[in-house]
């Protein structure tokens, strides 16, 4: 069996990586089974996907200028602990697709209940 790496993806819905005709779907931070609330989740949460090392290295070589990779939203390590430690280091790294933290919403906004006329 080929050697693998664990690829982390901070993007909420993941992404599909392609090398030639081979495709790998990375799990995103909102992958089912992750602890989350409807409005907010910790920014260090990442989706984790095992990927063949050969595939990962080929993808990185072909897509080294891909913005989500360059900015650190997609990264890999040999061990789960290493990739989670890196995710913790990148906790403040924001991509703009984070869920809304309801505690930080402007006080001037009024909540509308379901079925309430606007």
MARZA-676550 format. One record per atom (N, C-alpha, C): x, y, z; residue number from 0; residue in three letters; atom name. Coordinates in nm, 4 decimals, decimal comma, always signed. Layout:
! MARZA-676550
+----------+----------+----------+-----+------+------+
:       px :       py :       pz :  nr : rest : atom :
+----------+----------+----------+-----+------+------+
:        X :        Y :        Z : NUM :  Ala :   CA :
...
+----------+----------+----------+-----+------+------+
//
This chain:
! MARZA-676550
+----------+----------+----------+-----+------+------+
:       px :       py :       pz :  nr : rest : atom :
+----------+----------+----------+-----+------+------+
:  +0,0837 :  -0,1187 :  +0,0000 :   0 :  Unk :    N :
:  +0,0000 :  +0,0000 :  +0,0000 :   0 :  Unk :   CA :
:  +0,0882 :  +0,1251 :  +0,0000 :   0 :  Unk :    C :
:  +0,0471 :  +0,2236 :  -0,0740 :   1 :  Unk :    N :
:  +0,1241 :  +0,3484 :  -0,0836 :   1 :  Unk :   CA :
:  +0,1207 :  +0,4237 :  +0,0489 :   1 :  Unk :    C :
:  +0,2246 :  +0,4964 :  +0,0748 :   2 :  Unk :    N :
:  +0,2332 :  +0,5793 :  +0,1942 :   2 :  Unk :   CA :
:  +0,1305 :  +0,6921 :  +0,1839 :   2 :  Unk :    C :
:  +0,0728 :  +0,7306 :  +0,2967 :   3 :  Unk :    N :
:  -0,0300 :  +0,8350 :  +0,2958 :   3 :  Unk :   CA :
:  +0,0106 :  +0,9537 :  +0,3813 :   3 :  Unk :    C :
:  -0,0571 :  +1,0653 :  +0,3570 :   4 :  Unk :    N :
:  -0,0482 :  +1,1844 :  +0,4410 :   4 :  Unk :   CA :
:  -0,1905 :  +1,2209 :  +0,4798 :   4 :  Unk :    C :
:  -0,2036 :  +1,2999 :  +0,5836 :   5 :  Unk :    N :
:  -0,3347 :  +1,3488 :  +0,6246 :   5 :  Unk :   CA :
:  -0,3436 :  +1,4937 :  +0,5807 :   5 :  Unk :    C :
:  -0,4403 :  +1,5202 :  +0,4940 :   6 :  Unk :    N :
:  -0,4592 :  +1,6541 :  +0,4405 :   6 :  Unk :   CA :
:  -0,5713 :  +1,7218 :  +0,5186 :   6 :  Unk :    C :
:  -0,5448 :  +1,8421 :  +0,5657 :   7 :  Unk :    N :
:  -0,6431 :  +1,9210 :  +0,6388 :   7 :  Unk :   CA :
:  -0,6964 :  +2,0307 :  +0,5476 :   7 :  Unk :    C :
:  -0,8265 :  +2,0576 :  +0,5607 :   8 :  Unk :    N :
:  -0,8901 :  +2,1613 :  +0,4800 :   8 :  Unk :   CA :
:  -0,9765 :  +2,2479 :  +0,5713 :   8 :  Unk :    C :
:  -0,9448 :  +2,3770 :  +0,5790 :   9 :  Unk :    N :
:  -1,0216 :  +2,4717 :  +0,6603 :   9 :  Unk :   CA :
:  -1,1451 :  +2,5242 :  +0,5873 :   9 :  Unk :    C :
:  -1,1542 :  +2,5006 :  +0,4560 :  10 :  Unk :    N :
:  -1,2701 :  +2,5474 :  +0,3813 :  10 :  Unk :   CA :
:  -1,3930 :  +2,4692 :  +0,4276 :  10 :  Unk :    C :
:  -1,5084 :  +2,5337 :  +0,4434 :  11 :  Unk :    N :
:  -1,6230 :  +2,4672 :  +0,5047 :  11 :  Unk :   CA :
:  -1,6750 :  +2,3436 :  +0,4315 :  11 :  Unk :    C :
:  -1,6777 :  +2,3470 :  +0,3006 :  12 :  Unk :    N :
:  -1,7373 :  +2,2358 :  +0,2264 :  12 :  Unk :   CA :
:  -1,6343 :  +2,1481 :  +0,1578 :  12 :  Unk :    C :
:  -1,5078 :  +2,1689 :  +0,1897 :  13 :  Unk :    N :
:  -1,4031 :  +2,0887 :  +0,1292 :  13 :  Unk :   CA :
:  -1,3751 :  +2,1318 :  -0,0132 :  13 :  Unk :    C :
:  -1,3053 :  +2,0467 :  -0,0854 :  14 :  Unk :    N :
:  -1,2671 :  +2,0775 :  -0,2229 :  14 :  Unk :   CA :
:  -1,2259 :  +1,9472 :  -0,2901 :  14 :  Unk :    C :
:  -1,2384 :  +1,9429 :  -0,4207 :  15 :  Unk :    N :
:  -1,1943 :  +1,8257 :  -0,4962 :  15 :  Unk :   CA :
:  -1,0597 :  +1,8584 :  -0,5598 :  15 :  Unk :    C :
:  -0,9610 :  +1,7746 :  -0,5304 :  16 :  Unk :    N :
:  -0,8281 :  +1,7890 :  -0,5887 :  16 :  Unk :   CA :
:  -0,8166 :  +1,6937 :  -0,7074 :  16 :  Unk :    C :
:  -0,7535 :  +1,7394 :  -0,8141 :  17 :  Unk :    N :
:  -0,7366 :  +1,6558 :  -0,9331 :  17 :  Unk :   CA :
:  -0,5918 :  +1,6551 :  -0,9781 :  17 :  Unk :    C :
:  -0,5456 :  +1,5367 :  -1,0129 :  18 :  Unk :    N :
:  -0,4150 :  +1,5183 :  -1,0763 :  18 :  Unk :   CA :
:  -0,4399 :  +1,4208 :  -1,1903 :  18 :  Unk :    C :
:  -0,4291 :  +1,4711 :  -1,3128 :  19 :  Unk :    N :
:  -0,4626 :  +1,3880 :  -1,4282 :  19 :  Unk :   CA :
:  -0,6092 :  +1,3492 :  -1,4214 :  19 :  Unk :    C :
:  -0,6363 :  +1,2204 :  -1,4275 :  20 :  Unk :    N :
:  -0,7750 :  +1,1714 :  -1,4198 :  20 :  Unk :   CA :
:  -0,8141 :  +1,1312 :  -1,2776 :  20 :  Unk :    C :
:  -0,7185 :  +1,1346 :  -1,1848 :  21 :  Unk :    N :
:  -0,7455 :  +1,0960 :  -1,0465 :  21 :  Unk :   CA :
:  -0,8003 :  +1,2148 :  -0,9681 :  21 :  Unk :    C :
:  -0,9064 :  +1,1890 :  -0,8903 :  22 :  Unk :    N :
:  -0,9689 :  +1,2924 :  -0,8080 :  22 :  Unk :   CA :
:  -0,9761 :  +1,2451 :  -0,6634 :  22 :  Unk :    C :
:  -0,9563 :  +1,3398 :  -0,5714 :  23 :  Unk :    N :
:  -0,9702 :  +1,3140 :  -0,4286 :  23 :  Unk :   CA :
:  -1,0553 :  +1,4258 :  -0,3703 :  23 :  Unk :    C :
:  -1,1601 :  +1,3891 :  -0,2991 :  24 :  Unk :    N :
:  -1,2459 :  +1,4883 :  -0,2352 :  24 :  Unk :   CA :
:  -1,2003 :  +1,5091 :  -0,0911 :  24 :  Unk :    C :
:  -1,1547 :  +1,6307 :  -0,0613 :  25 :  Unk :    N :
:  -1,1143 :  +1,6635 :  +0,0756 :  25 :  Unk :   CA :
:  -1,2367 :  +1,7004 :  +0,1567 :  25 :  Unk :    C :
:  -1,2437 :  +1,6503 :  +0,2785 :  26 :  Unk :    N :
:  -1,3513 :  +1,6875 :  +0,3700 :  26 :  Unk :   CA :
:  -1,3237 :  +1,8288 :  +0,4192 :  26 :  Unk :    C :
:  -1,4291 :  +1,9076 :  +0,4310 :  27 :  Unk :    N :
:  -1,4153 :  +2,0431 :  +0,4809 :  27 :  Unk :   CA :
:  -1,4432 :  +2,0519 :  +0,6291 :  27 :  Unk :    C :
:  -1,4320 :  +2,1720 :  +0,6832 :  28 :  Unk :    N :
:  -1,4507 :  +2,1921 :  +0,8271 :  28 :  Unk :   CA :
:  -1,5939 :  +2,1655 :  +0,8738 :  28 :  Unk :    C :
:  -1,6903 :  +2,1684 :  +0,7821 :  29 :  Unk :    N :
:  -1,8298 :  +2,1414 :  +0,8207 :  29 :  Unk :   CA :
:  -1,8719 :  +1,9993 :  +0,7835 :  29 :  Unk :    C :
:  -1,7752 :  +1,9116 :  +0,7617 :  30 :  Unk :    N :
:  -1,8046 :  +1,7729 :  +0,7282 :  30 :  Unk :   CA :
:  -1,8929 :  +1,7114 :  +0,8363 :  30 :  Unk :    C :
:  -1,9898 :  +1,6318 :  +0,7961 :  31 :  Unk :    N :
:  -2,0801 :  +1,5681 :  +0,8928 :  31 :  Unk :   CA :
:  -2,0012 :  +1,4940 :  +0,9991 :  31 :  Unk :    C :
:  -2,0465 :  +1,5037 :  +1,1216 :  32 :  Unk :    N :
:  -1,9798 :  +1,4384 :  +1,2322 :  32 :  Unk :   CA :
:  -1,8893 :  +1,5304 :  +1,3101 :  32 :  Unk :    C :
:  -1,8663 :  +1,6503 :  +1,2585 :  33 :  Unk :    N :
:  -1,7842 :  +1,7480 :  +1,3295 :  33 :  Unk :   CA :
:  -1,8710 :  +1,8216 :  +1,4311 :  33 :  Unk :    C :
:  -1,8151 :  +1,8517 :  +1,5484 :  34 :  Unk :    N :
:  -1,8917 :  +1,9305 :  +1,6453 :  34 :  Unk :   CA :
:  -1,9114 :  +2,0716 :  +1,5915 :  34 :  Unk :    C :
:  -2,0347 :  +2,1162 :  +1,5878 :  35 :  Unk :    N :
:  -2,0624 :  +2,2500 :  +1,5377 :  35 :  Unk :   CA :
:  -2,1980 :  +2,2978 :  +1,5880 :  35 :  Unk :    C :
:  -2,2180 :  +2,4258 :  +1,5857 :  36 :  Unk :    N :
:  -2,3469 :  +2,4838 :  +1,6205 :  36 :  Unk :   CA :
:  -2,4001 :  +2,5496 :  +1,4945 :  36 :  Unk :    C :
:  -2,5285 :  +2,5853 :  +1,4905 :  37 :  Unk :    N :
:  -2,5820 :  +2,6447 :  +1,3677 :  37 :  Unk :   CA :
:  -2,5137 :  +2,7740 :  +1,3252 :  37 :  Unk :    C :
:  -2,4608 :  +2,8534 :  +1,4184 :  38 :  Unk :    N :
:  -2,4076 :  +2,9838 :  +1,3833 :  38 :  Unk :   CA :
:  -2,2568 :  +2,9956 :  +1,3910 :  38 :  Unk :    C :
:  -2,1907 :  +2,9152 :  +1,4726 :  39 :  Unk :    N :
:  -2,0484 :  +2,9372 :  +1,4945 :  39 :  Unk :   CA :
:  -1,9797 :  +2,8063 :  +1,5297 :  39 :  Unk :    C :
:  -1,8581 :  +2,7929 :  +1,4851 :  40 :  Unk :    N :
:  -1,7757 :  +2,6802 :  +1,5272 :  40 :  Unk :   CA :
:  -1,6313 :  +2,7278 :  +1,5380 :  40 :  Unk :    C :
:  -1,5538 :  +2,6597 :  +1,6168 :  41 :  Unk :    N :
:  -1,4147 :  +2,7005 :  +1,6381 :  41 :  Unk :   CA :
:  -1,3397 :  +2,7025 :  +1,5060 :  41 :  Unk :    C :
:  -1,2608 :  +2,8062 :  +1,4846 :  42 :  Unk :    N :
:  -1,1936 :  +2,8241 :  +1,3559 :  42 :  Unk :   CA :
:  -1,0792 :  +2,7256 :  +1,3334 :  42 :  Unk :    C :
:  -1,0322 :  +2,6573 :  +1,4401 :  43 :  Unk :    N :
:  -0,9243 :  +2,5620 :  +1,4177 :  43 :  Unk :   CA :
:  -0,9768 :  +2,4264 :  +1,3720 :  43 :  Unk :    C :
:  -1,1080 :  +2,4088 :  +1,3637 :  44 :  Unk :    N :
:  -1,1623 :  +2,2828 :  +1,3158 :  44 :  Unk :   CA :
:  -1,1351 :  +2,2708 :  +1,1667 :  44 :  Unk :    C :
:  -1,0882 :  +2,1534 :  +1,1275 :  45 :  Unk :    N :
:  -1,0566 :  +2,1269 :  +0,9875 :  45 :  Unk :   CA :
:  -1,1138 :  +1,9913 :  +0,9492 :  45 :  Unk :    C :
:  -1,1387 :  +1,9750 :  +0,8215 :  46 :  Unk :    N :
:  -1,1730 :  +1,8430 :  +0,7710 :  46 :  Unk :   CA :
:  -1,0442 :  +1,7677 :  +0,7448 :  46 :  Unk :    C :
:  -1,0405 :  +1,6393 :  +0,7765 :  47 :  Unk :    N :
:  -0,9203 :  +1,5582 :  +0,7575 :  47 :  Unk :   CA :
:  -0,9484 :  +1,4461 :  +0,6578 :  47 :  Unk :    C :
:  -0,8557 :  +1,4272 :  +0,5640 :  48 :  Unk :    N :
:  -0,8700 :  +1,3236 :  +0,4617 :  48 :  Unk :   CA :
:  -0,7347 :  +1,2566 :  +0,4400 :  48 :  Unk :    C :
:  -0,7315 :  +1,1224 :  +0,4445 :  49 :  Unk :    N :
:  -0,6079 :  +1,0495 :  +0,4122 :  49 :  Unk :   CA :
:  -0,5925 :  +1,0474 :  +0,2613 :  49 :  Unk :    C :
:  -0,4730 :  +1,0827 :  +0,2155 :  50 :  Unk :    N :
:  -0,4435 :  +1,0926 :  +0,0729 :  50 :  Unk :   CA :
:  -0,3091 :  +1,0258 :  +0,0466 :  50 :  Unk :    C :
:  -0,2964 :  +0,9618 :  -0,0662 :  51 :  Unk :    N :
:  -0,1688 :  +0,9025 :  -0,1066 :  51 :  Unk :   CA :
:  -0,0633 :  +1,0127 :  -0,1135 :  51 :  Unk :    C :
:  +0,0531 :  +0,9839 :  -0,0579 :  52 :  Unk :    N :
:  +0,1620 :  +1,0831 :  -0,0589 :  52 :  Unk :   CA :
:  +0,1989 :  +1,1214 :  -0,2031 :  52 :  Unk :    C :
:  +0,2018 :  +1,0232 :  -0,2927 :  53 :  Unk :    N :
:  +0,2362 :  +1,0523 :  -0,4320 :  53 :  Unk :   CA :
:  +0,1348 :  +1,1490 :  -0,4943 :  53 :  Unk :    C :
:  +0,0056 :  +1,1237 :  -0,4685 :  54 :  Unk :    N :
:  -0,0984 :  +1,2125 :  -0,5215 :  54 :  Unk :   CA :
:  -0,0811 :  +1,3525 :  -0,4647 :  54 :  Unk :    C :
:  -0,0622 :  +1,3634 :  -0,3324 :  55 :  Unk :    N :
:  -0,0491 :  +1,4934 :  -0,2671 :  55 :  Unk :   CA :
:  +0,0706 :  +1,5714 :  -0,3227 :  55 :  Unk :    C :
:  +0,1841 :  +1,5058 :  -0,3336 :  56 :  Unk :    N :
:  +0,3040 :  +1,5740 :  -0,3834 :  56 :  Unk :   CA :
:  +0,2859 :  +1,6189 :  -0,5284 :  56 :  Unk :    C :
:  +0,2204 :  +1,5366 :  -0,6098 :  57 :  Unk :    N :
:  +0,1941 :  +1,5751 :  -0,7491 :  57 :  Unk :   CA :
:  +0,0971 :  +1,6928 :  -0,7546 :  57 :  Unk :    C :
:  -0,0056 :  +1,6903 :  -0,6690 :  58 :  Unk :    N :
:  -0,1035 :  +1,8003 :  -0,6672 :  58 :  Unk :   CA :
:  -0,0353 :  +1,9308 :  -0,6252 :  58 :  Unk :    C :
:  +0,0450 :  +1,9251 :  -0,5205 :  59 :  Unk :    N :
:  +0,1151 :  +2,0455 :  -0,4724 :  59 :  Unk :   CA :
:  +0,2058 :  +2,1004 :  -0,5823 :  59 :  Unk :    C :
:  +0,2770 :  +2,0132 :  -0,6511 :  60 :  Unk :    N :
:  +0,3667 :  +2,0571 :  -0,7586 :  60 :  Unk :   CA :
:  +0,2890 :  +2,1289 :  -0,8686 :  60 :  Unk :    C :
:  +0,1710 :  +2,0771 :  -0,9035 :  61 :  Unk :    N :
:  +0,0905 :  +2,1360 :  -1,0104 :  61 :  Unk :   CA :
:  +0,0140 :  +2,2605 :  -0,9661 :  61 :  Unk :    C :
:  -0,0156 :  +2,2721 :  -0,8358 :  62 :  Unk :    N :
:  -0,1034 :  +2,3789 :  -0,7881 :  62 :  Unk :   CA :
:  -0,0401 :  +2,4635 :  -0,6782 :  62 :  Unk :    C :
:  +0,0916 :  +2,4790 :  -0,6815 :  63 :  Unk :    N :
:  +0,1595 :  +2,5537 :  -0,5750 :  63 :  Unk :   CA :
:  +0,1149 :  +2,6991 :  -0,5661 :  63 :  Unk :    C :
:  +0,0555 :  +2,7535 :  -0,6724 :  64 :  Unk :    N :
:  +0,0079 :  +2,8925 :  -0,6712 :  64 :  Unk :   CA :
:  -0,1411 :  +2,9047 :  -0,6424 :  64 :  Unk :    C :
:  -0,2071 :  +2,7941 :  -0,6116 :  65 :  Unk :    N :
:  -0,3505 :  +2,7945 :  -0,5806 :  65 :  Unk :   CA :
:  -0,3701 :  +2,8685 :  -0,4478 :  65 :  Unk :    C :
:  -0,4498 :  +2,9747 :  -0,4494 :  66 :  Unk :    N :
:  -0,4622 :  +3,0643 :  -0,3337 :  66 :  Unk :   CA :
:  -0,4958 :  +2,9932 :  -0,2021 :  66 :  Unk :    C :
:  -0,5953 :  +2,9037 :  -0,1944 :  67 :  Unk :    N :
:  -0,6229 :  +2,8378 :  -0,0662 :  67 :  Unk :   CA :
:  -0,5038 :  +2,7575 :  -0,0121 :  67 :  Unk :    C :
:  -0,4228 :  +2,7018 :  -0,1021 :  68 :  Unk :    N :
:  -0,3031 :  +2,6298 :  -0,0583 :  68 :  Unk :   CA :
:  -0,1967 :  +2,7291 :  -0,0114 :  68 :  Unk :    C :
:  -0,1735 :  +2,8334 :  -0,0911 :  69 :  Unk :    N :
:  -0,0729 :  +2,9331 :  -0,0560 :  69 :  Unk :   CA :
:  -0,1046 :  +3,0018 :  +0,0764 :  69 :  Unk :    C :
:  -0,2321 :  +3,0279 :  +0,1009 :  70 :  Unk :    N :
:  -0,2713 :  +3,1001 :  +0,2222 :  70 :  Unk :   CA :
:  -0,2824 :  +3,0097 :  +0,3446 :  70 :  Unk :    C :
:  -0,2672 :  +2,8779 :  +0,3259 :  71 :  Unk :    N :
:  -0,2650 :  +2,7864 :  +0,4398 :  71 :  Unk :   CA :
:  -0,3981 :  +2,7243 :  +0,4758 :  71 :  Unk :    C :
:  -0,4965 :  +2,7311 :  +0,3879 :  72 :  Unk :    N :
:  -0,6263 :  +2,6700 :  +0,4166 :  72 :  Unk :   CA :
:  -0,6282 :  +2,5213 :  +0,3850 :  72 :  Unk :    C :
:  -0,5303 :  +2,4760 :  +0,3076 :  73 :  Unk :    N :
:  -0,5127 :  +2,3344 :  +0,2756 :  73 :  Unk :   CA :
:  -0,3671 :  +2,3014 :  +0,3071 :  73 :  Unk :    C :
:  -0,3450 :  +2,2019 :  +0,3933 :  74 :  Unk :    N :
:  -0,2096 :  +2,1641 :  +0,4329 :  74 :  Unk :   CA :
:  -0,2091 :  +2,0178 :  +0,4740 :  74 :  Unk :    C :
:  -0,0923 :  +1,9596 :  +0,4847 :  75 :  Unk :    N :
:  -0,0818 :  +1,8165 :  +0,5148 :  75 :  Unk :   CA :
:  +0,0328 :  +1,7882 :  +0,6103 :  75 :  Unk :    C :
:  +0,0232 :  +1,6706 :  +0,6735 :  76 :  Unk :    N :
:  +0,1300 :  +1,6215 :  +0,7610 :  76 :  Unk :   CA :
:  +0,1231 :  +1,4692 :  +0,7633 :  76 :  Unk :    C :
:  +0,2308 :  +1,4087 :  +0,8127 :  77 :  Unk :    N :
:  +0,2379 :  +1,2624 :  +0,8206 :  77 :  Unk :   CA :
:  +0,1491 :  +1,2055 :  +0,9304 :  77 :  Unk :    C :
:  +0,1357 :  +1,2784 :  +1,0383 :  78 :  Unk :    N :
:  +0,0619 :  +1,2302 :  +1,1560 :  78 :  Unk :   CA :
:  -0,0557 :  +1,3220 :  +1,1875 :  78 :  Unk :    C :
:  -0,1610 :  +1,2638 :  +1,2419 :  79 :  Unk :    N :
:  -0,2812 :  +1,3400 :  +1,2770 :  79 :  Unk :   CA :
:  -0,2484 :  +1,4490 :  +1,3791 :  79 :  Unk :    C :
:  -0,1656 :  +1,4170 :  +1,4780 :  80 :  Unk :    N :
:  -0,1313 :  +1,5164 :  +1,5796 :  80 :  Unk :   CA :
:  -0,0625 :  +1,6374 :  +1,5170 :  80 :  Unk :    C :
:  +0,0277 :  +1,6135 :  +1,4221 :  81 :  Unk :    N :
:  +0,0983 :  +1,7242 :  +1,3566 :  81 :  Unk :   CA :
:  +0,0014 :  +1,8141 :  +1,2797 :  81 :  Unk :    C :
:  -0,0909 :  +1,7527 :  +1,2071 :  82 :  Unk :    N :
:  -0,1833 :  +1,8330 :  +1,1278 :  82 :  Unk :   CA :
:  -0,2791 :  +1,9099 :  +1,2192 :  82 :  Unk :    C :
:  -0,3192 :  +1,8505 :  +1,3320 :  83 :  Unk :    N :
:  -0,4072 :  +1,9218 :  +1,4261 :  83 :  Unk :   CA :
:  -0,3318 :  +2,0330 :  +1,4991 :  83 :  Unk :    C :
:  -0,2037 :  +2,0107 :  +1,5269 :  84 :  Unk :    N :
:  -0,1219 :  +2,1172 :  +1,5869 :  84 :  Unk :   CA :
:  -0,1101 :  +2,2352 :  +1,4901 :  84 :  Unk :    C :
:  -0,0903 :  +2,2054 :  +1,3618 :  85 :  Unk :    N :
:  -0,0821 :  +2,3121 :  +1,2627 :  85 :  Unk :   CA :
:  -0,2158 :  +2,3855 :  +1,2508 :  85 :  Unk :    C :
:  -0,3260 :  +2,3114 :  +1,2594 :  86 :  Unk :    N :
:  -0,4583 :  +2,3740 :  +1,2545 :  86 :  Unk :   CA :
:  -0,4753 :  +2,4689 :  +1,3733 :  86 :  Unk :    C :
:  -0,4267 :  +2,4281 :  +1,4887 :  87 :  Unk :    N :
:  -0,4345 :  +2,5133 :  +1,6084 :  87 :  Unk :   CA :
:  -0,3531 :  +2,6414 :  +1,5866 :  87 :  Unk :    C :
:  -0,2347 :  +2,6280 :  +1,5259 :  88 :  Unk :    N :
:  -0,1503 :  +2,7449 :  +1,4964 :  88 :  Unk :   CA :
:  -0,2200 :  +2,8400 :  +1,3993 :  88 :  Unk :    C :
:  -0,3014 :  +2,7840 :  +1,3104 :  89 :  Unk :    N :
:  -0,3695 :  +2,8643 :  +1,2080 :  89 :  Unk :   CA :
:  -0,5117 :  +2,9033 :  +1,2499 :  89 :  Unk :    C :
:  -0,5388 :  +2,8950 :  +1,3794 :  90 :  Unk :    N :
:  -0,6725 :  +2,9233 :  +1,4312 :  90 :  Unk :   CA :
:  -0,7224 :  +3,0621 :  +1,3912 :  90 :  Unk :    C :
:  -0,6357 :  +3,1616 :  +1,3896 :  91 :  Unk :    N :
:  -0,6783 :  +3,2979 :  +1,3582 :  91 :  Unk :   CA :
:  -0,6806 :  +3,3254 :  +1,2080 :  91 :  Unk :    C :
:  -0,6368 :  +3,2305 :  +1,1285 :  92 :  Unk :    N :
:  -0,6365 :  +3,2445 :  +0,9833 :  92 :  Unk :   CA :
:  -0,7798 :  +3,2314 :  +0,9318 :  92 :  Unk :    C :
:  -0,8346 :  +3,3399 :  +0,8776 :  93 :  Unk :    N :
:  -0,9744 :  +3,3415 :  +0,8344 :  93 :  Unk :   CA :
:  -0,9840 :  +3,3489 :  +0,6822 :  93 :  Unk :    C :
:  -1,0762 :  +3,2730 :  +0,6267 :  94 :  Unk :    N :
:  -1,0958 :  +3,2702 :  +0,4813 :  94 :  Unk :   CA :
:  -1,2179 :  +3,3487 :  +0,4374 :  94 :  Unk :    C :
:  -1,3004 :  +3,3945 :  +0,5305 :  95 :  Unk :    N :
:  -1,4173 :  +3,4746 :  +0,4956 :  95 :  Unk :   CA :
:  -1,5444 :  +3,3935 :  +0,4817 :  95 :  Unk :    C :
:  -1,5356 :  +3,2630 :  +0,4953 :  96 :  Unk :    N :
:  -1,6537 :  +3,1771 :  +0,4838 :  96 :  Unk :   CA :
:  -1,6950 :  +3,1196 :  +0,6194 :  96 :  Unk :    C :
:  -1,6411 :  +3,1760 :  +0,7269 :  97 :  Unk :    N :
:  -1,6728 :  +3,1265 :  +0,8600 :  97 :  Unk :   CA :
:  -1,8192 :  +3,1547 :  +0,8931 :  97 :  Unk :    C :
:  -1,8821 :  +3,0644 :  +0,9709 :  98 :  Unk :    N :
:  -2,0188 :  +3,0913 :  +1,0163 :  98 :  Unk :   CA :
:  -2,0233 :  +3,2166 :  +1,1033 :  98 :  Unk :    C :
:  -2,1375 :  +3,2767 :  +1,1107 :  99 :  Unk :    N :
:  -2,1552 :  +3,3989 :  +1,1885 :  99 :  Unk :   CA :
:  -2,1568 :  +3,3661 :  +1,3370 :  99 :  Unk :    C :
:  -2,0829 :  +3,4441 :  +1,4145 : 100 :  Unk :    N :
:  -2,0872 :  +3,4331 :  +1,5600 : 100 :  Unk :   CA :
:  -2,1987 :  +3,5260 :  +1,6059 : 100 :  Unk :    C :
:  -2,3110 :  +3,4695 :  +1,6494 : 101 :  Unk :    N :
:  -2,4277 :  +3,5508 :  +1,6846 : 101 :  Unk :   CA :
:  -2,3990 :  +3,6477 :  +1,7990 : 101 :  Unk :    C :
:  -2,2990 :  +3,6200 :  +1,8815 : 102 :  Unk :    N :
:  -2,2650 :  +3,7095 :  +1,9919 : 102 :  Unk :   CA :
:  -2,1962 :  +3,8367 :  +1,9416 : 102 :  Unk :    C :
:  -2,1448 :  +3,8345 :  +1,8187 : 103 :  Unk :    N :
:  -2,0726 :  +3,9496 :  +1,7650 : 103 :  Unk :   CA :
:  -2,1532 :  +4,0268 :  +1,6613 : 103 :  Unk :    C :
:  -2,2802 :  +3,9974 :  +1,6492 : 104 :  Unk :    N :
:  -2,3633 :  +4,0678 :  +1,5513 : 104 :  Unk :   CA :
:  -2,3955 :  +4,2080 :  +1,6024 : 104 :  Unk :    C :
:  -2,4123 :  +4,3037 :  +1,5125 : 105 :  Unk :    N :
:  -2,4455 :  +4,4402 :  +1,5550 : 105 :  Unk :   CA :
:  -2,5744 :  +4,4425 :  +1,6374 : 105 :  Unk :    C :
:  -2,5756 :  +4,5237 :  +1,7405 : 106 :  Unk :    N :
:  -2,6926 :  +4,5320 :  +1,8290 : 106 :  Unk :   CA :
:  -2,8124 :  +4,5953 :  +1,7585 : 106 :  Unk :    C :
:  -2,7889 :  +4,6655 :  +1,6478 : 107 :  Unk :    N :
:  -2,8980 :  +4,7324 :  +1,5771 : 107 :  Unk :   CA :
:  -2,9826 :  +4,6354 :  +1,4943 : 107 :  Unk :    C :
:  -2,9376 :  +4,5100 :  +1,4800 : 108 :  Unk :    N :
:  -3,0151 :  +4,4120 :  +1,4044 : 108 :  Unk :   CA :
:  -3,1250 :  +4,3526 :  +1,4912 : 108 :  Unk :    C :
:  -3,2381 :  +4,3302 :  +1,4306 : 109 :  Unk :    N :
:  -3,3506 :  +4,2727 :  +1,5031 : 109 :  Unk :   CA :
:  -3,3744 :  +4,1310 :  +1,4503 : 109 :  Unk :    C :
:  -3,3857 :  +4,0355 :  +1,5408 : 110 :  Unk :    N :
:  -3,4080 :  +3,8972 :  +1,4999 : 110 :  Unk :   CA :
:  -3,5527 :  +3,8795 :  +1,4556 : 110 :  Unk :    C :
:  -3,5711 :  +3,8140 :  +1,3428 : 111 :  Unk :    N :
:  -3,7047 :  +3,7869 :  +1,2915 : 111 :  Unk :   CA :
:  -3,7320 :  +3,6397 :  +1,3140 : 111 :  Unk :    C :
:  -3,8449 :  +3,6079 :  +1,3761 : 112 :  Unk :    N :
:  -3,8809 :  +3,4693 :  +1,4044 : 112 :  Unk :   CA :
:  -3,9465 :  +3,4089 :  +1,2805 : 112 :  Unk :    C :
:  -3,9364 :  +3,2790 :  +1,2675 : 113 :  Unk :    N :
:  -3,9964 :  +3,2095 :  +1,1539 : 113 :  Unk :   CA :
:  -4,1459 :  +3,2402 :  +1,1475 : 113 :  Unk :    C :
:  -4,1923 :  +3,2769 :  +1,0289 : 114 :  Unk :    N :
:  -4,3334 :  +3,3069 :  +1,0085 : 114 :  Unk :   CA :
:  -4,3727 :  +3,4496 :  +1,0430 : 114 :  Unk :    C :
:  -4,2823 :  +3,5255 :  +1,1007 : 115 :  Unk :    N :
:  -4,3119 :  +3,6633 :  +1,1388 : 115 :  Unk :   CA :
:  -4,3080 :  +3,7525 :  +1,0158 : 115 :  Unk :    C :
:  -4,4092 :  +3,8369 :  +1,0016 : 116 :  Unk :    N :
:  -4,4111 :  +3,9301 :  +0,8888 : 116 :  Unk :   CA :
:  -4,3019 :  +4,0351 :  +0,9093 : 116 :  Unk :    C :
:  -4,2361 :  +4,0713 :  +0,8015 : 117 :  Unk :    N :
:  -4,1264 :  +4,1683 :  +0,8098 : 117 :  Unk :   CA :
:  -4,1792 :  +4,3077 :  +0,7877 : 117 :  Unk :    C :
+----------+----------+----------+-----+------+------+
//
